[in-house]
């Protein structure tokens, strides 16, 4: 009986920890190496907080990962069903590495390292430049 319960707990924990990247994600934060190195002054912090509280975003950058290893990304404006500049891509997951590949040759075009993957959030950084980070939240 104890071994059965032990096996059940192991299966539950294995299923719970295996989050999937598949779905639609919205970009909420993106930092370049330049932005990561520069510290905000007190004036910039004050202005950013004031501007952020009064404005609402009317566009969203979305990225969709499908089960078959394909995906698409684009910018969506408020009230529109279709995104502008939709780009299709292929991707592969190798452990904690996310590779964007060429459709025909399968050659890796971009490499990212997955820092965090939960049911609601995804954080990645460029495999070549650790300081370039992107944070997403799951939309669908």
C-alpha positions as CSV (number, residue, x, y, z in Angstrom):
1,X,0.0,0.0,0.0
2,X,2.8,2.4,0.8
3,X,4.5,1.7,-2.5
4,X,1.3,2.4,-4.4
5,X,0.9,5.7,-2.6
6,X,4.5,6.6,-3.2
7,X,4.1,5.9,-6.9
8,X,1.0,8.0,-7.1
9,X,2.8,11.0,-5.4
10,X,5.7,10.6,-7.8
11,X,3.4,10.6,-10.9
12,X,1.5,13.6,-9.6
13,X,4.6,15.6,-8.9
14,X,6.1,14.7,-12.3
15,X,2.9,15.8,-14.1
16,X,2.7,19.1,-12.1
17,X,6.2,20.2,-12.8
18,X,6.1,19.6,-16.6
19,X,4.7,22.9,-17.9
20,X,4.2,23.3,-21.6
21,X,5.3,26.2,-23.7
22,X,2.4,25.6,-26.1
23,X,-0.2,28.3,-26.2
24,X,-0.3,32.1,-26.8
25,X,1.9,34.4,-24.8
26,X,1.9,38.2,-24.5
27,X,5.2,40.1,-24.1
28,X,5.1,42.2,-20.9
29,X,8.8,43.1,-20.5
30,X,11.8,43.2,-22.8
31,X,15.2,44.5,-21.9
32,X,18.3,44.9,-24.1
33,X,21.8,44.8,-22.7
34,X,21.9,48.6,-22.8
35,X,18.8,48.9,-20.7
36,X,20.0,46.3,-18.3
37,X,23.2,48.1,-17.7
38,X,21.7,51.6,-17.2
39,X,20.2,52.5,-13.9
40,X,17.1,54.7,-13.8
41,X,17.5,58.1,-12.1
42,X,14.9,59.2,-9.5
43,X,13.3,61.6,-12.1
44,X,12.9,58.8,-14.6
45,X,11.3,56.5,-12.0
46,X,8.9,59.2,-11.0
47,X,8.0,60.0,-14.6
48,X,7.6,56.4,-15.5
49,X,5.2,55.7,-12.6
50,X,3.1,58.8,-13.5
51,X,2.9,58.0,-17.2
52,X,2.1,54.3,-16.5
53,X,-0.8,55.1,-14.3
54,X,-2.5,57.4,-16.8
55,X,-2.0,55.5,-20.0
56,X,-3.5,52.3,-21.3
57,X,-1.8,50.1,-23.9
58,X,-3.7,49.7,-27.1
59,X,-1.3,47.2,-28.7
60,X,0.1,43.9,-27.6
61,X,2.9,41.7,-29.0
62,X,1.9,38.1,-29.0
63,X,3.7,34.9,-29.7
64,X,2.0,31.6,-30.2
65,X,3.7,28.1,-29.9
66,X,1.8,25.3,-31.5
67,X,2.0,21.5,-30.8
68,X,3.6,20.7,-34.2
69,X,6.7,22.8,-33.6
70,X,5.4,25.8,-35.5
71,X,4.4,29.2,-34.3
72,X,3.7,32.8,-35.2
73,X,4.3,36.2,-33.7
74,X,2.9,39.7,-34.4
75,X,1.5,42.9,-33.0
76,X,-2.2,43.1,-32.2
77,X,-4.1,46.4,-31.9
78,X,-7.1,46.8,-29.6
79,X,-10.3,45.9,-31.4
80,X,-8.7,44.0,-34.3
81,X,-8.8,40.2,-34.7
82,X,-5.7,40.0,-37.0
83,X,-2.3,41.1,-36.1
84,X,0.0,43.3,-38.1
85,X,3.3,41.9,-39.4
86,X,2.5,38.3,-38.5
87,X,5.6,36.1,-38.9
88,X,5.6,32.3,-38.9
89,X,8.5,30.3,-37.4
90,X,9.5,26.8,-36.4
91,X,10.8,26.0,-33.0
92,X,12.4,23.2,-31.0
93,X,12.8,22.7,-27.3
94,X,16.0,21.0,-26.1
95,X,15.7,20.8,-22.3
96,X,15.9,24.4,-21.1
97,X,16.9,25.8,-24.5
98,X,14.4,27.2,-27.0
99,X,15.6,27.2,-30.6
100,X,14.0,29.1,-33.5
101,X,14.8,27.2,-36.7
102,X,14.6,27.7,-40.4
103,X,11.6,25.9,-42.0
104,X,13.5,24.3,-44.9
105,X,17.0,23.6,-43.6
106,X,16.2,23.1,-39.9
107,X,19.2,25.3,-39.1
108,X,19.0,27.2,-35.8
109,X,18.5,30.9,-36.3
110,X,18.0,32.1,-32.7
111,X,18.7,30.4,-29.3
112,X,17.1,31.3,-26.0
113,X,17.5,29.9,-22.5
114,X,14.3,29.4,-20.5
115,X,14.8,30.9,-17.1
116,X,11.2,30.3,-15.8
117,X,8.3,28.4,-17.2
118,X,5.1,28.2,-15.1
119,X,1.5,27.9,-16.1
120,X,1.1,31.7,-16.3
121,X,4.6,33.1,-17.0
122,X,7.6,32.5,-19.3
123,X,11.0,34.2,-18.9
124,X,13.7,33.7,-21.4
125,X,17.1,35.3,-22.2
126,X,19.3,35.2,-25.3
127,X,21.7,32.3,-25.2
128,X,24.5,34.5,-26.5
129,X,23.7,37.6,-24.5
130,X,22.6,36.9,-21.0
131,X,21.6,40.5,-20.4
132,X,18.8,40.5,-23.1
133,X,15.7,39.2,-21.4
134,X,12.0,38.8,-22.3
135,X,9.1,38.1,-20.0
136,X,5.7,36.8,-21.2
137,X,2.3,36.0,-19.6
138,X,0.0,33.3,-20.9
139,X,-3.0,34.6,-22.7
140,X,-4.5,31.3,-23.9
